[in-house]
Amino acid sequence: MFIVVLGSILGLMHFYVWKRAVKDPTRPGRTRRILSVVLLALLTLLVVSVFLPRFLGFSESGWYAWPGYLWFGVIAYLFLALLVLEPVRLALWAWMKRTDSGDAGEQPDPAAVDRRLFLARAGAVAAGAAAVGLVGSGAASALGPPNLLRVPVRLARLDPAFDGFRIAVVSDIHLGPLLGRAHTERIVRMINETEPDLVAVVGDLVDGTVAELGRAAEPLRDLQSRDGTFFVTGNHEYFVDDTASWLAELERLGLRVLRNENTRIRRGGAAFDLAGVNDVAGESHSDAADFDRALDGVSAAGPTVLLAHQPVQVTQAAERGVDLQLSGHTHGGQMWPFHYVVSQAQPALAGLSTVQGTQLYVTRGAGFWGPPVRVGAPPDISVLSLQSR
């Protein structure tokens, strides 16, 4: 179903772009045929880039995945730019039709035809320039180092012994055909430089199997923190065939996977509870989120910090008195204006907010999914500094 829906959307987008950026600005002939073939080839490349690595593996996919996914970004913004220009095009088209109609029965004025071609070409060029510019700047943002955000968070029940306790939060690393070992190494280096007390990896680490991406994930064993590194599943961990193998591999690399469970973090006689729940997608894989189990035995004397990949899970967390939930998943929208679509599905896009008395922190994530492009949503690694007052 996903393949059918995505394929249909991509096909309709390319047809619209062909109509406005190929057919309308050109006369019948060789140029139109060449441009049509090029657009069809780019659509084929995009479809191949999205689906083929899952069947043939990632090791040899980079040479076609990079141009394919970059075209994904270009076609998305080209489609949107042409849609934005549509009212202007229609208004100018109607005006020219009135002024160039001439007497009934007369043949169209060649000058009028030229003016319409000029209008179509101007719109196509403007849309193309906007799309390329946005994708270029967005690619620089996506592929550059994540922003390092330092965020103070006050927890009312936190013992003063934990004042200044630093939790490094990273999500949506998305190792796959475009992001590999160097990406992980940079993230590990940036986290270690902050000297965190605890590291929370809140899902969507991988988009492939251990055999394909195990080497890319290996640098995670070098994460350094006083109280350990913890992981919860994201929806993409359930898109692969060997979820259990990945969780075992992460444990081998020194990450503790919290699967609907909790642990106590101590400073002398003071403590707070750290809990983790499986992602929403786990329900369809007999690995559903279980909040009651995850929070079983937590102390009412101190705060509870919950790791949950999707912000939408905060509703169930709030019902159970969780003090702070750490999430990712949204990518901050990744590519404006898709922020508005994501915000309809999640209670927050990024940053610190409060939902029904529970504080929710959402990181934009350190990687990307699909196009290697971020517009209005730069990647980040967040370091939360806990405060008792």
KELUM-684496 format. One record per residue (C-alpha): residue in one letter; x, y, z; residue number from 0. Coordinates in Angstrom, 1 decimal. Layout:
@resn=a; c1=X; c2=Y; c3=Z; resi=NUM
...
END
This chain:
@resn=m; c1=0.0; c2=0.0; c3=0.0; resi=0
@resn=f; c1=2.8; c2=2.4; c3=0.9; resi=1
@resn=i; c1=4.5; c2=1.7; c3=-2.5; resi=2
@resn=v; c1=1.3; c2=2.3; c3=-4.4; resi=3
@resn=v; c1=0.4; c2=5.5; c3=-2.6; resi=4
@resn=l; c1=3.9; c2=7.0; c3=-2.8; resi=5
@resn=g; c1=4.3; c2=5.9; c3=-6.4; resi=6
@resn=s; c1=0.9; c2=7.5; c3=-7.3; resi=7
@resn=i; c1=1.9; c2=10.8; c3=-5.6; resi=8
@resn=l; c1=5.2; c2=10.9; c3=-7.3; resi=9
@resn=g; c1=3.6; c2=10.1; c3=-10.7; resi=10
@resn=l; c1=1.0; c2=12.9; c3=-10.3; resi=11
@resn=m; c1=3.7; c2=15.4; c3=-9.2; resi=12
@resn=h; c1=5.8; c2=14.6; c3=-12.2; resi=13
@resn=f; c1=2.8; c2=14.8; c3=-14.6; resi=14
@resn=y; c1=2.0; c2=18.3; c3=-13.3; resi=15
@resn=v; c1=5.6; c2=19.5; c3=-13.6; resi=16
@resn=w; c1=5.7; c2=18.1; c3=-17.1; resi=17
@resn=k; c1=2.6; c2=20.0; c3=-18.0; resi=18
@resn=r; c1=3.8; c2=23.3; c3=-16.6; resi=19
@resn=a; c1=7.5; c2=23.1; c3=-17.1; resi=20
@resn=v; c1=7.8; c2=21.1; c3=-20.3; resi=21
@resn=k; c1=4.7; c2=21.1; c3=-22.4; resi=22
@resn=d; c1=3.4; c2=24.6; c3=-21.8; resi=23
@resn=p; c1=6.8; c2=26.4; c3=-22.4; resi=24
@resn=t; c1=7.7; c2=24.5; c3=-25.6; resi=25
@resn=r; c1=6.4; c2=23.9; c3=-29.0; resi=26
@resn=p; c1=5.8; c2=20.4; c3=-30.3; resi=27
@resn=g; c1=9.1; c2=19.0; c3=-31.5; resi=28
@resn=r; c1=12.5; c2=17.7; c3=-30.6; resi=29
@resn=t; c1=13.0; c2=19.9; c3=-27.5; resi=30
@resn=r; c1=9.7; c2=18.8; c3=-25.9; resi=31
@resn=r; c1=10.5; c2=15.2; c3=-26.6; resi=32
@resn=i; c1=14.0; c2=15.4; c3=-25.1; resi=33
@resn=l; c1=12.7; c2=17.2; c3=-21.9; resi=34
@resn=s; c1=9.9; c2=14.7; c3=-21.6; resi=35
@resn=v; c1=12.4; c2=11.8; c3=-21.7; resi=36
@resn=v; c1=14.7; c2=13.5; c3=-19.2; resi=37
@resn=l; c1=11.8; c2=14.0; c3=-16.7; resi=38
@resn=l; c1=10.7; c2=10.4; c3=-17.1; resi=39
@resn=a; c1=14.2; c2=9.2; c3=-16.5; resi=40
@resn=l; c1=14.4; c2=11.3; c3=-13.4; resi=41
@resn=l; c1=11.2; c2=9.9; c3=-12.1; resi=42
@resn=t; c1=12.5; c2=6.4; c3=-12.8; resi=43
@resn=l; c1=15.8; c2=7.2; c3=-10.9; resi=44
@resn=l; c1=13.8; c2=8.5; c3=-8.0; resi=45
@resn=v; c1=11.6; c2=5.4; c3=-7.7; resi=46
@resn=v; c1=14.7; c2=3.2; c3=-8.0; resi=47
@resn=s; c1=16.5; c2=5.2; c3=-5.3; resi=48
@resn=v; c1=13.5; c2=4.9; c3=-2.9; resi=49
@resn=f; c1=12.8; c2=1.2; c3=-3.3; resi=50
@resn=l; c1=15.8; c2=-0.7; c3=-4.8; resi=51
@resn=p; c1=18.3; c2=-0.4; c3=-1.9; resi=52
@resn=r; c1=15.8; c2=-2.3; c3=0.3; resi=53
@resn=f; c1=16.0; c2=-5.3; c3=-2.1; resi=54
@resn=l; c1=19.6; c2=-5.1; c3=-3.3; resi=55
@resn=g; c1=21.3; c2=-3.7; c3=-0.2; resi=56
@resn=f; c1=22.9; c2=-0.3; c3=0.5; resi=57
@resn=s; c1=26.6; c2=-1.1; c3=-0.2; resi=58
@resn=e; c1=26.4; c2=-0.3; c3=-3.9; resi=59
@resn=s; c1=23.4; c2=2.1; c3=-3.9; resi=60
@resn=g; c1=25.1; c2=5.4; c3=-3.2; resi=61
@resn=w; c1=25.9; c2=6.2; c3=-6.8; resi=62
@resn=y; c1=22.2; c2=6.3; c3=-7.8; resi=63
@resn=a; c1=20.6; c2=7.1; c3=-4.4; resi=64
@resn=w; c1=22.3; c2=10.5; c3=-4.0; resi=65
@resn=p; c1=21.1; c2=12.0; c3=-7.4; resi=66
@resn=g; c1=17.7; c2=10.2; c3=-6.9; resi=67
@resn=y; c1=17.0; c2=11.6; c3=-3.5; resi=68
@resn=l; c1=18.3; c2=15.1; c3=-4.5; resi=69
@resn=w; c1=15.8; c2=15.0; c3=-7.3; resi=70
@resn=f; c1=13.2; c2=14.1; c3=-4.8; resi=71
@resn=g; c1=13.8; c2=17.4; c3=-3.1; resi=72
@resn=v; c1=13.9; c2=19.4; c3=-6.3; resi=73
@resn=i; c1=10.7; c2=17.9; c3=-7.7; resi=74
@resn=a; c1=8.9; c2=18.6; c3=-4.4; resi=75
@resn=y; c1=9.8; c2=22.2; c3=-4.4; resi=76
@resn=l; c1=9.3; c2=22.6; c3=-8.1; resi=77
@resn=f; c1=5.8; c2=21.2; c3=-7.7; resi=78
@resn=l; c1=5.1; c2=23.6; c3=-4.8; resi=79
@resn=a; c1=6.6; c2=26.6; c3=-6.6; resi=80
@resn=l; c1=4.5; c2=26.0; c3=-9.7; resi=81
@resn=l; c1=1.4; c2=25.6; c3=-7.6; resi=82
@resn=v; c1=2.1; c2=28.9; c3=-5.9; resi=83
@resn=l; c1=2.5; c2=30.6; c3=-9.3; resi=84
@resn=e; c1=-0.7; c2=29.0; c3=-10.6; resi=85
@resn=p; c1=-3.1; c2=31.9; c3=-9.6; resi=86
@resn=v; c1=-0.8; c2=34.4; c3=-11.2; resi=87
@resn=r; c1=-0.5; c2=32.3; c3=-14.4; resi=88
@resn=l; c1=-4.3; c2=31.9; c3=-14.6; resi=89
@resn=a; c1=-4.9; c2=35.6; c3=-14.1; resi=90
@resn=l; c1=-2.3; c2=36.6; c3=-16.8; resi=91
@resn=w; c1=-3.6; c2=33.9; c3=-19.1; resi=92
@resn=a; c1=-7.2; c2=35.2; c3=-18.9; resi=93
@resn=w; c1=-6.1; c2=38.8; c3=-19.4; resi=94
@resn=m; c1=-4.1; c2=37.9; c3=-22.5; resi=95
@resn=k; c1=-6.9; c2=35.8; c3=-23.9; resi=96
@resn=r; c1=-9.2; c2=38.8; c3=-23.7; resi=97
@resn=t; c1=-6.8; c2=41.2; c3=-25.2; resi=98
@resn=d; c1=-5.6; c2=38.8; c3=-27.9; resi=99
@resn=s; c1=-8.9; c2=37.2; c3=-29.0; resi=100
@resn=g; c1=-9.4; c2=39.4; c3=-32.0; resi=101
@resn=d; c1=-12.5; c2=39.1; c3=-34.1; resi=102
@resn=a; c1=-14.5; c2=35.9; c3=-34.2; resi=103
@resn=g; c1=-13.2; c2=33.4; c3=-36.6; resi=104
@resn=e; c1=-9.7; c2=34.9; c3=-36.8; resi=105
@resn=q; c1=-6.6; c2=32.7; c3=-36.5; resi=106
@resn=p; c1=-4.6; c2=33.2; c3=-33.3; resi=107
@resn=d; c1=-2.1; c2=36.0; c3=-33.5; resi=108
@resn=p; c1=1.4; c2=34.6; c3=-33.6; resi=109
@resn=a; c1=2.5; c2=37.4; c3=-31.3; resi=110
@resn=a; c1=-0.2; c2=36.3; c3=-28.8; resi=111
@resn=v; c1=1.2; c2=32.7; c3=-29.0; resi=112
@resn=d; c1=4.7; c2=34.0; c3=-28.3; resi=113
@resn=r; c1=3.5; c2=36.0; c3=-25.3; resi=114
@resn=r; c1=1.9; c2=32.9; c3=-23.8; resi=115
@resn=l; c1=5.0; c2=30.9; c3=-24.4; resi=116
@resn=f; c1=7.0; c2=33.6; c3=-22.7; resi=117
@resn=l; c1=4.7; c2=33.6; c3=-19.7; resi=118
@resn=a; c1=5.0; c2=29.8; c3=-19.4; resi=119
@resn=r; c1=8.7; c2=29.9; c3=-19.8; resi=120
@resn=a; c1=9.1; c2=32.7; c3=-17.2; resi=121
@resn=g; c1=7.0; c2=30.7; c3=-14.7; resi=122
@resn=a; c1=9.0; c2=27.5; c3=-15.3; resi=123
@resn=v; c1=12.3; c2=29.3; c3=-14.9; resi=124
@resn=a; c1=11.2; c2=31.1; c3=-11.7; resi=125
@resn=a; c1=9.9; c2=27.9; c3=-10.2; resi=126
@resn=g; c1=13.1; c2=26.0; c3=-11.2; resi=127
@resn=a; c1=15.3; c2=28.7; c3=-9.7; resi=128
@resn=a; c1=13.4; c2=28.7; c3=-6.5; resi=129
@resn=a; c1=13.5; c2=24.9; c3=-6.2; resi=130
@resn=v; c1=17.2; c2=24.6; c3=-6.9; resi=131
@resn=g; c1=18.0; c2=27.4; c3=-4.5; resi=132
@resn=l; c1=16.0; c2=25.9; c3=-1.7; resi=133
@resn=v; c1=17.4; c2=22.4; c3=-2.2; resi=134
@resn=g; c1=20.9; c2=23.8; c3=-2.4; resi=135
@resn=s; c1=20.7; c2=25.7; c3=0.9; resi=136
@resn=g; c1=18.7; c2=22.8; c3=2.5; resi=137
@resn=a; c1=21.3; c2=20.2; c3=1.5; resi=138
@resn=a; c1=24.0; c2=22.3; c3=3.1; resi=139
@resn=s; c1=22.0; c2=22.4; c3=6.3; resi=140
@resn=a; c1=21.2; c2=18.7; c3=6.3; resi=141
@resn=l; c1=24.7; c2=17.6; c3=5.5; resi=142
@resn=g; c1=26.5; c2=20.0; c3=7.8; resi=143
@resn=p; c1=27.2; c2=19.4; c3=11.5; resi=144
@resn=p; c1=24.0; c2=19.4; c3=13.7; resi=145
@resn=n; c1=23.4; c2=22.4; c3=15.8; resi=146
@resn=l; c1=24.4; c2=21.9; c3=19.5; resi=147
@resn=l; c1=21.5; c2=23.1; c3=21.6; resi=148
@resn=r; c1=21.8; c2=23.6; c3=25.4; resi=149
@resn=v; c1=18.4; c2=23.7; c3=27.1; resi=150
@resn=p; c1=17.8; c2=24.2; c3=30.8; resi=151
@resn=v; c1=14.8; c2=22.1; c3=32.1; resi=152
@resn=r; c1=13.3; c2=22.6; c3=35.6; resi=153
@resn=l; c1=11.8; c2=19.5; c3=37.3; resi=154
@resn=a; c1=9.9; c2=20.3; c3=40.4; resi=155
@resn=r; c1=10.6; c2=17.0; c3=42.2; resi=156
@resn=l; c1=14.3; c2=16.9; c3=41.2; resi=157
@resn=d; c1=16.7; c2=16.6; c3=44.1; resi=158
@resn=p; c1=19.3; c2=19.5; c3=44.2; resi=159
@resn=a; c1=22.0; c2=16.8; c3=43.9; resi=160
@resn=f; c1=21.1; c2=16.6; c3=40.2; resi=161
@resn=d; c1=21.3; c2=20.3; c3=39.5; resi=162
@resn=g; c1=23.2; c2=20.6; c3=36.3; resi=163
@resn=f; c1=22.8; c2=17.0; c3=35.3; resi=164
@resn=r; c1=23.3; c2=16.9; c3=31.5; resi=165
@resn=i; c1=21.3; c2=14.6; c3=29.2; resi=166
@resn=a; c1=22.5; c2=14.5; c3=25.6; resi=167
@resn=v; c1=19.5; c2=13.8; c3=23.4; resi=168
@resn=v; c1=19.9; c2=12.6; c3=19.8; resi=169
@resn=s; c1=17.3; c2=11.1; c3=17.5; resi=170
@resn=d; c1=16.6; c2=10.3; c3=13.9; resi=171
@resn=i; c1=20.2; c2=9.5; c3=12.9; resi=172
@resn=h; c1=18.9; c2=7.5; c3=10.0; resi=173
@resn=l; c1=21.9; c2=5.5; c3=8.9; resi=174
@resn=g; c1=21.2; c2=4.2; c3=5.4; resi=175
@resn=p; c1=22.1; c2=4.6; c3=1.8; resi=176
@resn=l; c1=23.1; c2=8.2; c3=2.2; resi=177
@resn=l; c1=24.4; c2=8.4; c3=5.8; resi=178
@resn=g; c1=27.1; c2=6.1; c3=7.0; resi=179
@resn=r; c1=29.9; c2=5.7; c3=9.5; resi=180
@resn=a; c1=31.3; c2=9.2; c3=9.1; resi=181
@resn=h; c1=27.9; c2=10.6; c3=10.1; resi=182
@resn=t; c1=27.9; c2=8.5; c3=13.3; resi=183
@resn=e; c1=31.5; c2=9.4; c3=14.1; resi=184
@resn=r; c1=30.7; c2=13.1; c3=13.9; resi=185
@resn=i; c1=27.6; c2=12.7; c3=16.2; resi=186
@resn=v; c1=29.6; c2=10.7; c3=18.7; resi=187
@resn=r; c1=32.4; c2=13.3; c3=18.7; resi=188
@resn=m; c1=30.0; c2=16.2; c3=19.2; resi=189
@resn=i; c1=28.2; c2=14.4; c3=22.1; resi=190
@resn=n; c1=31.4; c2=13.4; c3=23.9; resi=191
@resn=e; c1=32.6; c2=17.0; c3=23.7; resi=192
@resn=t; c1=29.7; c2=18.1; c3=25.8; resi=193
@resn=e; c1=30.7; c2=15.7; c3=28.6; resi=194
@resn=p; c1=27.1; c2=14.5; c3=29.3; resi=195
@resn=d; c1=26.0; c2=12.6; c3=32.4; resi=196
@resn=l; c1=23.7; c2=10.5; c3=30.3; resi=197
@resn=v; c1=23.0; c2=9.9; c3=26.6; resi=198
@resn=a; c1=19.5; c2=9.3; c3=25.2; resi=199
@resn=v; c1=19.1; c2=8.0; c3=21.7; resi=200
@resn=v; c1=15.4; c2=8.2; c3=21.0; resi=201
@resn=g; c1=14.9; c2=6.1; c3=18.0; resi=202
@resn=d; c1=15.1; c2=5.9; c3=14.2; resi=203
@resn=l; c1=18.8; c2=5.0; c3=14.2; resi=204
@resn=v; c1=18.8; c2=2.8; c3=11.1; resi=205
@resn=d; c1=17.1; c2=2.2; c3=7.8; resi=206
@resn=g; c1=18.6; c2=-1.2; c3=7.0; resi=207
@resn=t; c1=19.9; c2=-4.5; c3=8.5; resi=208
@resn=v; c1=22.8; c2=-5.2; c3=10.8; resi=209
@resn=a; c1=24.7; c2=-6.8; c3=8.0; resi=210
@resn=e; c1=24.3; c2=-3.7; c3=5.8; resi=211
@resn=l; c1=24.7; c2=-1.0; c3=8.5; resi=212
@resn=g; c1=26.5; c2=-2.6; c3=11.4; resi=213
@resn=r; c1=29.8; c2=-1.0; c3=10.6; resi=214
@resn=a; c1=28.2; c2=2.4; c3=10.3; resi=215
@resn=a; c1=26.7; c2=2.1; c3=13.8; resi=216
@resn=e; c1=30.0; c2=0.8; c3=15.4; resi=217
@resn=p; c1=31.2; c2=4.3; c3=16.5; resi=218
@resn=l; c1=28.3; c2=4.4; c3=19.0; resi=219
@resn=r; c1=30.4; c2=2.1; c3=21.3; resi=220
@resn=d; c1=32.6; c2=5.2; c3=21.8; resi=221
@resn=l; c1=29.9; c2=7.3; c3=23.4; resi=222
@resn=q; c1=31.0; c2=8.5; c3=26.9; resi=223
@resn=s; c1=28.8; c2=9.4; c3=29.8; resi=224
@resn=r; c1=28.8; c2=8.9; c3=33.5; resi=225
@resn=d; c1=25.5; c2=7.1; c3=33.8; resi=226
@resn=g; c1=25.3; c2=5.3; c3=30.4; resi=227
@resn=t; c1=23.7; c2=5.5; c3=27.0; resi=228
@resn=f; c1=20.1; c2=4.5; c3=26.6; resi=229
@resn=f; c1=18.0; c2=3.7; c3=23.5; resi=230
@resn=v; c1=14.4; c2=3.3; c3=22.6; resi=231
@resn=t; c1=13.0; c2=2.1; c3=19.3; resi=232
@resn=g; c1=11.6; c2=4.4; c3=16.6; resi=233
@resn=n; c1=9.2; c2=3.5; c3=13.8; resi=234
@resn=h; c1=12.1; c2=2.9; c3=11.4; resi=235
@resn=e; c1=13.5; c2=0.2; c3=13.7; resi=236
@resn=y; c1=10.3; c2=-1.8; c3=12.8; resi=237
@resn=f; c1=10.7; c2=-1.2; c3=9.0; resi=238
@resn=v; c1=13.6; c2=-3.6; c3=8.9; resi=239
@resn=d; c1=13.3; c2=-7.4; c3=9.0; resi=240
@resn=d; c1=15.6; c2=-8.0; c3=12.0; resi=241
@resn=t; c1=14.6; c2=-5.6; c3=14.8; resi=242
@resn=a; c1=15.7; c2=-8.0; c3=17.4; resi=243
@resn=s; c1=19.1; c2=-8.3; c3=15.8; resi=244
@resn=w; c1=19.6; c2=-4.6; c3=15.9; resi=245
@resn=l; c1=18.6; c2=-4.3; c3=19.5; resi=246
@resn=a; c1=21.1; c2=-7.1; c3=20.4; resi=247
@resn=e; c1=23.8; c2=-5.3; c3=18.3; resi=248
@resn=l; c1=23.2; c2=-2.0; c3=20.2; resi=249
@resn=e; c1=23.5; c2=-3.8; c3=23.5; resi=250
@resn=r; c1=26.8; c2=-5.3; c3=22.3; resi=251
@resn=l; c1=27.9; c2=-1.7; c3=21.5; resi=252
@resn=g; c1=27.2; c2=-0.6; c3=25.0; resi=253
@resn=l; c1=23.8; c2=1.0; c3=24.6; resi=254
@resn=r; c1=21.1; c2=-0.1; c3=27.1; resi=255
@resn=v; c1=17.8; c2=-0.7; c3=25.2; resi=256
@resn=l; c1=14.8; c2=0.3; c3=27.3; resi=257
@resn=r; c1=11.9; c2=-1.9; c3=26.1; resi=258
@resn=n; c1=9.0; c2=-0.9; c3=28.2; resi=259
@resn=e; c1=11.1; c2=-0.7; c3=31.3; resi=260
@resn=n; c1=12.9; c2=1.7; c3=33.6; resi=261
@resn=t; c1=16.0; c2=2.1; c3=35.6; resi=262
@resn=r; c1=17.0; c2=4.4; c3=38.5; resi=263
@resn=i; c1=19.7; c2=7.0; c3=38.2; resi=264
@resn=r; c1=21.4; c2=7.8; c3=41.5; resi=265
@resn=r; c1=23.5; c2=10.5; c3=43.0; resi=266
@resn=g; c1=24.3; c2=9.4; c3=46.6; resi=267
@resn=g; c1=21.0; c2=9.1; c3=48.3; resi=268
@resn=a; c1=19.1; c2=11.0; c3=45.6; resi=269
@resn=a; c1=17.5; c2=9.4; c3=42.5; resi=270
@resn=f; c1=15.2; c2=9.9; c3=39.5; resi=271
@resn=d; c1=13.7; c2=7.3; c3=37.3; resi=272
@resn=l; c1=14.5; c2=6.9; c3=33.6; resi=273
@resn=a; c1=12.0; c2=4.9; c3=31.6; resi=274
@resn=g; c1=11.6; c2=4.0; c3=28.0; resi=275
@resn=v; c1=8.7; c2=2.8; c3=25.8; resi=276
@resn=n; c1=8.6; c2=1.1; c3=22.4; resi=277
@resn=d; c1=7.5; c2=3.1; c3=19.4; resi=278
@resn=v; c1=3.9; c2=3.2; c3=18.3; resi=279
@resn=a; c1=4.9; c2=1.1; c3=15.2; resi=280
@resn=g; c1=5.8; c2=-1.8; c3=17.5; resi=281
@resn=e; c1=2.2; c2=-2.6; c3=17.9; resi=282
@resn=s; c1=2.0; c2=-4.1; c3=14.4; resi=283
@resn=h; c1=5.1; c2=-6.2; c3=15.2; resi=284
@resn=s; c1=4.0; c2=-7.7; c3=18.5; resi=285
@resn=d; c1=6.2; c2=-5.2; c3=20.3; resi=286
@resn=a; c1=3.7; c2=-2.5; c3=21.4; resi=287
@resn=a; c1=4.4; c2=0.3; c3=23.8; resi=288
@resn=d; c1=3.3; c2=-0.6; c3=27.3; resi=289
@resn=f; c1=3.3; c2=2.4; c3=29.6; resi=290
@resn=d; c1=2.2; c2=0.6; c3=32.6; resi=291
@resn=r; c1=5.0; c2=-1.9; c3=32.4; resi=292
@resn=a; c1=7.5; c2=0.8; c3=31.5; resi=293
@resn=l; c1=6.6; c2=2.9; c3=34.6; resi=294
@resn=d; c1=6.1; c2=0.0; c3=36.9; resi=295
@resn=g; c1=7.9; c2=0.6; c3=40.2; resi=296
@resn=v; c1=8.9; c2=4.2; c3=39.6; resi=297
@resn=s; c1=9.2; c2=6.3; c3=42.7; resi=298
@resn=a; c1=6.7; c2=9.1; c3=43.5; resi=299
@resn=a; c1=9.4; c2=10.8; c3=45.6; resi=300
@resn=g; c1=11.4; c2=11.9; c3=42.5; resi=301
@resn=p; c1=10.8; c2=12.8; c3=38.9; resi=302
@resn=t; c1=10.4; c2=10.4; c3=36.0; resi=303
@resn=v; c1=12.0; c2=11.0; c3=32.7; resi=304
@resn=l; c1=10.6; c2=9.0; c3=29.8; resi=305
@resn=l; c1=12.2; c2=8.2; c3=26.4; resi=306
@resn=a; c1=9.6; c2=7.8; c3=23.7; resi=307
@resn=h; c1=10.3; c2=8.3; c3=20.0; resi=308
@resn=q; c1=7.1; c2=10.0; c3=19.0; resi=309
@resn=p; c1=5.8; c2=13.2; c3=20.7; resi=310
@resn=v; c1=2.2; c2=11.9; c3=20.4; resi=311
@resn=q; c1=3.0; c2=9.4; c3=23.1; resi=312
@resn=v; c1=3.1; c2=12.2; c3=25.6; resi=313
@resn=t; c1=-0.7; c2=12.0; c3=26.2; resi=314
@resn=q; c1=-0.3; c2=8.5; c3=27.8; resi=315
@resn=a; c1=2.8; c2=9.7; c3=29.6; resi=316
@resn=a; c1=0.9; c2=12.6; c3=31.1; resi=317
@resn=e; c1=-2.0; c2=10.4; c3=32.3; resi=318
@resn=r; c1=0.6; c2=8.5; c3=34.4; resi=319
@resn=g; c1=2.3; c2=11.5; c3=35.9; resi=320
@resn=v; c1=5.6; c2=11.5; c3=33.9; resi=321
@resn=d; c1=7.5; c2=14.7; c3=34.5; resi=322
@resn=l; c1=9.5; c2=14.9; c3=31.3; resi=323
@resn=q; c1=9.3; c2=13.1; c3=28.0; resi=324
@resn=l; c1=12.2; c2=13.1; c3=25.4; resi=325
@resn=s; c1=11.2; c2=12.5; c3=21.8; resi=326
@resn=g; c1=12.2; c2=12.9; c3=18.2; resi=327
@resn=h; c1=10.5; c2=11.6; c3=15.1; resi=328
@resn=t; c1=9.3; c2=15.0; c3=13.6; resi=329
@resn=h; c1=12.6; c2=16.2; c3=12.2; resi=330
@resn=g; c1=11.1; c2=19.6; c3=13.0; resi=331
@resn=g; c1=9.2; c2=19.2; c3=9.8; resi=332
@resn=q; c1=12.5; c2=18.8; c3=7.8; resi=333
@resn=m; c1=11.3; c2=20.7; c3=4.7; resi=334
@resn=w; c1=9.1; c2=23.8; c3=5.0; resi=335
@resn=p; c1=6.1; c2=24.0; c3=4.4; resi=336
@resn=f; c1=5.7; c2=20.3; c3=5.4; resi=337
@resn=h; c1=6.0; c2=21.5; c3=9.0; resi=338
@resn=y; c1=2.3; c2=22.3; c3=8.9; resi=339
@resn=v; c1=1.4; c2=18.7; c3=7.9; resi=340
@resn=v; c1=3.6; c2=17.2; c3=10.6; resi=341
@resn=s; c1=2.1; c2=19.6; c3=13.2; resi=342
@resn=q; c1=-1.3; c2=18.1; c3=12.6; resi=343
@resn=a; c1=-0.1; c2=14.7; c3=13.6; resi=344
@resn=q; c1=2.1; c2=15.5; c3=16.6; resi=345
@resn=p; c1=1.6; c2=17.8; c3=19.6; resi=346
@resn=a; c1=4.9; c2=19.6; c3=19.0; resi=347
@resn=l; c1=7.5; c2=19.9; c3=16.2; resi=348
@resn=a; c1=10.6; c2=20.8; c3=18.2; resi=349
@resn=g; c1=11.8; c2=22.3; c3=21.5; resi=350
@resn=l; c1=10.3; c2=22.4; c3=25.0; resi=351
@resn=s; c1=6.6; c2=22.5; c3=25.7; resi=352
@resn=t; c1=4.1; c2=21.3; c3=28.2; resi=353
@resn=v; c1=1.3; c2=18.9; c3=27.5; resi=354
@resn=q; c1=-1.3; c2=18.2; c3=30.3; resi=355
@resn=g; c1=1.3; c2=19.0; c3=33.0; resi=356
@resn=t; c1=4.1; c2=16.9; c3=31.4; resi=357
@resn=q; c1=7.0; c2=18.6; c3=29.9; resi=358
@resn=l; c1=7.9; c2=17.5; c3=26.4; resi=359
@resn=y; c1=11.2; c2=18.0; c3=24.7; resi=360
@resn=v; c1=11.4; c2=17.2; c3=20.9; resi=361
@resn=t; c1=14.7; c2=17.2; c3=19.1; resi=362
@resn=r; c1=14.8; c2=17.9; c3=15.4; resi=363
@resn=g; c1=17.1; c2=14.9; c3=15.0; resi=364
@resn=a; c1=20.6; c2=14.6; c3=13.6; resi=365
@resn=g; c1=19.9; c2=13.1; c3=10.3; resi=366
@resn=f; c1=17.2; c2=13.2; c3=7.6; resi=367
@resn=w; c1=14.9; c2=10.8; c3=5.8; resi=368
@resn=g; c1=14.3; c2=10.9; c3=2.0; resi=369
@resn=p; c1=15.8; c2=14.0; c3=0.4; resi=370
@resn=p; c1=19.1; c2=15.1; c3=2.0; resi=371
@resn=v; c1=17.5; c2=18.5; c3=2.5; resi=372
@resn=r; c1=16.4; c2=20.5; c3=5.6; resi=373
@resn=v; c1=14.6; c2=23.8; c3=5.1; resi=374
@resn=g; c1=13.6; c2=25.7; c3=8.2; resi=375
@resn=a; c1=14.5; c2=22.8; c3=10.4; resi=376
@resn=p; c1=18.2; c2=22.4; c3=11.0; resi=377
@resn=p; c1=19.5; c2=19.1; c3=12.5; resi=378
@resn=d; c1=20.4; c2=19.2; c3=16.2; resi=379
@resn=i; c1=21.9; c2=17.4; c3=19.1; resi=380
@resn=s; c1=20.4; c2=18.7; c3=22.4; resi=381
@resn=v; c1=21.9; c2=18.8; c3=25.8; resi=382
@resn=l; c1=19.3; c2=19.2; c3=28.5; resi=383
@resn=s; c1=20.6; c2=20.6; c3=31.8; resi=384
@resn=l; c1=18.3; c2=19.5; c3=34.6; resi=385
@resn=q; c1=17.5; c2=22.1; c3=37.4; resi=386
@resn=s; c1=15.6; c2=21.6; c3=40.6; resi=387
@resn=r; c1=14.5; c2=25.3; c3=40.8; resi=388
END
